[in-house]
Amino acid sequence: MCGAQGRLGRALGCAELPEGTALTGLGRQQLDITDPDAVERALDRDSWSLVINAAAYTAVDRAESERDAAFAVNGTGPAHLARACATRGVPLIHISTDYVFDGTAPDPYPEDHPMAPLSVYGASKAAGEEAVRSLNPDHAIMRVSWLYGGQGGDFVRAIAGAIRAGRHLRVVSDQTGALTHADCVAQAALALGAKMVNEGLERGTYHFAASGAANWHEIAAVILAEMVQLGYKKVPLEAITATEYGLPAVRPANSRLDCGKFDRLVGLPRPHWQTMLVPQLRRILSEQGERI
Ligand SMILES: NC(=O)c1ccc[n+]([C@@H]2O[C@H](COP(=O)([O-])OP(=O)(O)OC[C@H]3O[C@@H](n4cnc5c(N)ncnc54)[C@H](OP(=O)(O)O)[C@@H]3O)[C@@H](O)[C@H]2O)c1
């Protein structure tokens, strides 16, 4: 697995593995996926039964002014991996995102909906998907949405930190999706990988997200209610539009992914976003000396 030091990479490193399997995690220091020779060498180091690409350039707003860097990691890197895997007959799971869509569809996105990214990051991830599709038919592209969890900064930590600091919250209410814990994505990727290797699972694109959906403002309201119940002071929570918030990269209004194919063929239960959120919030709040 590459991208071992990232949010998903760390979750994969801690995940319970299917019996009889071992996982080797390579961080950027061990494997820079933009270096084709390094990719070839890494693939030759062992006889891999599956490669998971969790490495990515994920600075969505910075990507607007760092197009080349985003495309190098999210477009060219997966191409190197796909080519090296194909030569050796190794299946590849490549992680992608709901940001490949423009968010104008009224319903959750099915896997075969045409991609139409709104941002440089989304376009770079779409390029990575196309590279994987064309260079290694033995692949699963797993699109996931709204990741959080682990130690790094994320929406839940940011909102919890602002409530703790007594700040007035202004949160976007015109983008809807399923907040998905990285641990769930890790379990899903491993289950999907095991089915690919052991049961010849259908190759192609899969969607995976927590069940249920909410906009960012609704998620913030759940965090606030939970924290008020725990004794934190209530702060004002205002709903605003994404345009009012004014981030450089445009995000899809509809980030909901139709996960029916994953449910049918992989069959791992997908917990509701709120079921995972509350324990994670309590963990964050109880971390001794944690500065959020
Ligand atoms: N976060 C989300 O909300 C979200 C939503 C949907 C989909 N996704 C997708 O989910 C996957 C995992 O995301 P994440 O949240 O775990 O991202 P993350 O925390 O940013 O982790 C990405 C990792 O990739 C590493 N990396 C960057 N460039 C690399 C390179 N050239 N070679 C090897 N490693 C490199 C990064 O290392 P450095 O830290 O050293 O740069 C980082 O450790 C990505 O494919 C992402 O596009 C994420």
The ligand as an SDF file (V2000), in Angstrom:
LIG
                    3D

 48 52  0  0  0  0  0  0  0  0999 V2000
   -9.7970   13.4910    2.5250 N   0  0  0  0  0  0  0  0  0  0  0  0
  -10.9740   13.4460    1.9150 C   0  0  0  0  0  0  0  0  0  0  0  0
  -11.9580   14.0850    2.3200 O   0  0  0  0  0  0  0  0  0  0  0  0
  -11.1510   12.5710    0.6990 C   0  0  0  0  0  0  0  0  0  0  0  0
  -12.4020   12.5240    0.1110 C   0  0  0  0  0  0  0  0  0  0  0  0
  -12.5850   11.7170   -0.9910 C   0  0  0  0  0  0  0  0  0  0  0  0
  -11.5260   10.9820   -1.4960 C   0  0  0  0  0  0  0  0  0  0  0  0
  -10.3060   11.0670   -0.9320 N   0  0  0  0  0  0  0  0  0  0  0  0
   -9.2330   10.2580   -1.4990 C   0  0  0  0  0  0  0  0  0  0  0  0
   -8.8590    9.2990   -0.5290 O   0  0  0  0  0  0  0  0  0  0  0  0
   -7.4830    8.9680   -0.6660 C   0  0  0  0  0  0  0  0  0  0  0  0
   -6.7900    9.1020    0.6670 C   0  0  0  0  0  0  0  0  0  0  0  0
   -6.9160   10.4420    1.1120 O   0  0  0  0  0  0  0  0  0  0  0  0
   -6.3910   10.9100    2.5410 P   0  0  0  0  0  0  0  0  0  0  0  0
   -7.4570   11.7470    3.1280 O   0  0  0  0  0  0  0  0  0  0  0  0
   -5.8340    9.7550    3.2790 O   0  0  0  0  0  0  0  0  0  0  0  0
   -5.2190   11.8790    2.0490 O   0  0  0  0  0  0  0  0  0  0  0  0
   -3.9530   12.3830    2.8860 P   0  0  0  0  0  0  0  0  0  0  0  0
   -4.2010   12.2910    4.3340 O   0  0  0  0  0  0  0  0  0  0  0  0
   -3.5700   13.6990    2.2860 O   0  0  0  0  0  0  0  0  0  0  0  0
   -2.8480   11.3010    2.5160 O   0  0  0  0  0  0  0  0  0  0  0  0
   -2.2630   11.2380    1.2580 C   0  0  0  0  0  0  0  0  0  0  0  0
   -0.8620   10.7010    1.4610 C   0  0  0  0  0  0  0  0  0  0  0  0
   -0.2450   10.6120    0.1730 O   0  0  0  0  0  0  0  0  0  0  0  0
    1.0880   11.0610    0.3350 C   0  0  0  0  0  0  0  0  0  0  0  0
    1.6900   11.4880   -0.9180 N   0  0  0  0  0  0  0  0  0  0  0  0
    1.6040   12.7010   -1.5090 C   0  0  0  0  0  0  0  0  0  0  0  0
    2.3530   12.7030   -2.6300 N   0  0  0  0  0  0  0  0  0  0  0  0
    2.9100   11.4760   -2.7320 C   0  0  0  0  0  0  0  0  0  0  0  0
    3.7900   10.8790   -3.6640 C   0  0  0  0  0  0  0  0  0  0  0  0
    4.2570   11.5510   -4.7210 N   0  0  0  0  0  0  0  0  0  0  0  0
    4.1810    9.5970   -3.4610 N   0  0  0  0  0  0  0  0  0  0  0  0
    3.7240    8.9100   -2.3900 C   0  0  0  0  0  0  0  0  0  0  0  0
    2.9210    9.4270   -1.4680 N   0  0  0  0  0  0  0  0  0  0  0  0
    2.4960   10.7010   -1.6440 C   0  0  0  0  0  0  0  0  0  0  0  0
    0.9950   12.1910    1.3130 C   0  0  0  0  0  0  0  0  0  0  0  0
    2.2760   12.4420    1.8450 O   0  0  0  0  0  0  0  0  0  0  0  0
    2.6740   13.9350    2.2990 P   0  0  0  0  0  0  0  0  0  0  0  0
    1.8250   14.1990    3.5130 O   0  0  0  0  0  0  0  0  0  0  0  0
    4.1170   13.8240    2.5520 O   0  0  0  0  0  0  0  0  0  0  0  0
    2.3050   14.8310    1.1510 O   0  0  0  0  0  0  0  0  0  0  0  0
    0.0240   11.6120    2.3300 C   0  0  0  0  0  0  0  0  0  0  0  0
    0.6870   10.8590    3.2980 O   0  0  0  0  0  0  0  0  0  0  0  0
   -6.9680    9.8890   -1.7650 C   0  0  0  0  0  0  0  0  0  0  0  0
   -6.9830    9.2100   -2.9880 O   0  0  0  0  0  0  0  0  0  0  0  0
   -7.9600   11.0150   -1.8040 C   0  0  0  0  0  0  0  0  0  0  0  0
   -7.9950   11.6330   -3.0720 O   0  0  0  0  0  0  0  0  0  0  0  0
  -10.1020   11.8260    0.1660 C   0  0  0  0  0  0  0  0  0  0  0  0
  1  2  1  0
  2  3  2  0
  2  4  1  0
  4  5  1  0
  4 48  2  0
  5  6  2  0
  6  7  1  0
  7  8  2  0
  8  9  1  0
  8 48  1  0
  9 10  1  0
  9 46  1  0
 10 11  1  0
 11 12  1  0
 11 44  1  0
 12 13  1  0
 13 14  1  0
 14 15  2  0
 14 16  1  0
 14 17  1  0
 17 18  1  0
 18 19  2  0
 18 20  1  0
 18 21  1  0
 21 22  1  0
 22 23  1  0
 23 24  1  0
 23 42  1  0
 24 25  1  0
 25 26  1  0
 25 36  1  0
 26 27  1  0
 26 35  1  0
 27 28  2  0
 28 29  1  0
 29 30  1  0
 29 35  2  0
 30 31  1  0
 30 32  2  0
 32 33  1  0
 33 34  2  0
 34 35  1  0
 36 37  1  0
 36 42  1  0
 37 38  1  0
 38 39  2  0
 38 40  1  0
 38 41  1  0
 42 43  1  0
 44 45  1  0
 44 46  1  0
 46 47  1  0
M  CHG  2   8   1  16  -1
M  END
$$$$
